[in-house]
Amino acid sequence: MRSSVRRRATLWAESPAQPWLTGGALTLLALTEQTLASAPVQVTAATLLATTAFMGRRRRPELAAVSVLAVLLSFALGADIPATGAVTGLLSCYSLGRRRVLHPAVTMGAILSAALVVNLLHIAQWAQADPSAALSLRAADWWSPGLYAETLVLGLAAFAALATGDAVRTRAEARADRAASQARLFAMERRQAAESERAAIARELHDLVSHSVSVIAVQAESSLYTTPDLSPQAREGFQQIAETARSSLAELRRLLGVLRTDRDAAAATAPQPTLARLGELLEQHRAVGGRAELRVSGDEVPMPTSLELSAYRIVQEALTNARRHAPGALAHVQLHYQPDALAIQISDDGPGPVSGPANGTGHGLVGMHERAALLGGTLTAGRGPAGGFLVEAELPW
């Protein structure tokens, strides 16, 4: 229910017709209010200017500043600020903060200056209307804080509206940046998965097909020398088989060149990551909008390369899952060196699964289980005791 209301409110706020409908309603209410109150013509004109300018704030955000100034003008020309003008002014201040027409400090300074001018005009009008007040208003009394209550009230109201608009803008920008970072990350992961698959296909072709075709070519050519009593037709057939095999090998090399990029070749010769590079892995996680902490306990001892690689990949996959399923969650990575094993724990404070273990068929979880099983270790993944997602592994050596 709450999400439905929020979604409808968002659709209404983003609707192109919303500024015109809101401004039209405020204009109609302003006309009604000014008519019933028999307000002076100049006050009515200033209030209608504020509500009319408010309609075009979506297309031209600077018109919101015109609305604020018109509201202050109506207050300066009358004894009280109209209710419709107050609503229009607050909404216009919110729009100035939301659209960031100027820096909030500059906008707030301009509004405070205009409010102070209005306050001084009211003081002058009061002194002119009451001669005894004018006599009592000595030079020292001009510094009395009570005279500037209007400035304080107007400033606080404008600051609240501006701050709200600026906070909404900042939150929207942060959400957009996080979504863009996640999109870039997912695109990079898909690209890496595709490149890994292409490299796997290239390896399979090289290891299986190339070997088999080369054996065919060698056997066909050797048959010409190991079987001297072959007929001319048979010799020609074996020769054609050898030539066809060599041609297939050449085509296969070109195909491998397409499948295997320079990046794949570099990856094949690059050193495998170890636990010493966990810091770099966490920095990469933070660079795309994630949060992570690393804690190491126990006495570090030299471990087999295969175990370090498996531990690194388990942490890498757990962080990838955290980014995908709990964006913005804080991930805790803990390594504990035991006398005969390495204990790994990766947890986050995200929503986590509904309940129980997460032994699903996803490639990431299956891969982590397989890596632990190959080393004779154990791995569990599921909802943590305090919520979130928890991966625990123990890799013996």
Helices and strands as residue ranges (DSSP letters): H 2-14, H 18-37, H 41-55, H 63-77, H 83-99, H 104-129, H 131-136, G 140-143, G 145-148, H 149-204, I 205-210, H 211-226, H 232-259, H 262-269, G 275-277, H 278-287, E 291-298, H 305-325, E 330-337, E 341-348, H 363-374, E 378-383, E 389-396
